[in-house]
Amino acid sequence: MEEMYGCKMNNIAHREEREKTCSIIKVGLGLIGFGIFFSFLAIVLFFDRGLLALGNIFWLTGVAILLGWRSTLQLFTNRRNYKGSLSFLLGIFFIFVRWPVVGILVEIYGCFVLFGGFWPSIKVFLYQIPVFGWILQYPALLRGSSN
């Protein structure tokens, strides 16, 4: 499992530090996964406001743990990211004032603007997933035959 996250422990002197780092990475990824799961469940259950709020809390906490609190704050307060930050926070506000559909749409737009710089890294990661990456590399398979 540690090799999957790039946390293979070769050096005994740094083993405890690496174990702690690997644990933090696993917790952050787990929280992001729970956030996505609860958001998906909320959408399936006709935009349940409580599940959407819980998904947002898990997702934001996971991102903050993965990036670090200081880097997360810099990401949201960076001058180039004001548009995305404002959209994301406005989406959370709409969810809390009982407009979940509008809130989700505004949040999704905010995420695309905020994390637009990460798409090349995400693309490389998705290509490394065994079956899914192979399908993404050959998009002609998804279109089918033109005859």
N, C-alpha and C positions, 0 to 999 in steps of 0.2 A: 504494500500500500504506500509506503514511503517513497518508493521509486516513482510512482505515478505523479507525485507532486514535486519531483526533483529534490527530494530530501533524503537521498541515500546517505547513510552514515558510515563513512570510511575512517575518519580520524577519531580515535577514542578521546582525545583531549577536548574536542568540541562537541562531543556526543550529547551532553545535557543541553547545551545551547541550541543545537540543531533539533533535538527532540521538542524543545519548547517552541521553536519557530514552526516546526511541522504541525504541532498541535494547534497553534494559532491559525495557520493557514487552513487546516481542516475545519476549525470552528467557523471561520469566516466564510468558507465555501458552503458549509452546512447551513448557516444562517441565510445566505443568499438563495440557496436551494429551497429552504422553507418559505422564504419570502415569495419566490416565484410560484411555488406550489399553492400557498394560500391565496395569492392573487388570481391564479388560474381557477381555483376552487370557487372563489368569490364571483368570478365572471360566469362560471357554469351555473352557480346558484342565483342567477339574475341580479348580479352586482350587489351582493351583500356588503353593506357598508362596514360592518365590524371586521369581516375577513379581509377586506381591502386595506383597512387601517393596520391590521395585524401584519399583513404581507408587506406593507410599506415600512413598518417598524423593523421587521426582520431583515428586509433587503438593505435598508440604510445602515443598520448596525453591522451587517456582514461586510458591506463596502468599507465602512469605517475601520473595521478590524483588519481587513486585508490591506488597505492602503495606509492605515495609520491615521490617528485622529488629526494630526497636523496637515498631512497631505490631503485628507478629505476636506478639511476646512479650506485649504488653498484651492482645491478643485472647485468648490462651490462659490468661493469669493473671488476667483480670478476674473479679471476685467473682461476677458474674451468669453467667459462662460456665464455672464450675468443673464443672458437671454434664456439659456437652458436651466439655470438655477431658479430663476423666477417662474418659468413654466412648470418645473417640477413641483416647487412649493405651492404654486397656485393650484395645481392638480390635487395635491394633498388637501388643500383648503376646500376645494369643491367636493371632495369625498366626505369631509367632515360636516359640510353644510347640506348634505343629502342630495348632491348631484353627482352620483358615482360615474355615470357614463361620460359626462363631460370631463370629470376629474381624471378618469383613466386615459382618455384621449390626450388631454393636455400633459399628463405625466409622461406618456409614451413619446410625445414630441420633445419634451424636456430631456428625456433620457437620450434620444438620438442626438440632440444638440450637445448635451454635456459630454457624452462618451463617444462622440464622433471621431476623436483622435485615436481611440482604442480599436477601431474596426480592423485595421491591418493585423494587429496582434490576435484578435478574435478569429479572423479568417484563417490564420496559420494554425491556431489551436483546433478549429473545426475540421481542417483538412487532415489532422492527425487522428481523428476518431475513426476506427477501422471501417465500418460499412458506410456511415454517414459521410465521411470525408471522401470516399471513393465516388459516391453519388454526386457530391458537390463538384468534384473535379471534371465530371463528364455530364454537363447539363443537358446534352442531347438525349440522354437516356430518359429524362423526365418529360420531354416534349413528345416522345413517341415518333412514329413514322408519319411522314407528310403525305403518304399516298392514300 
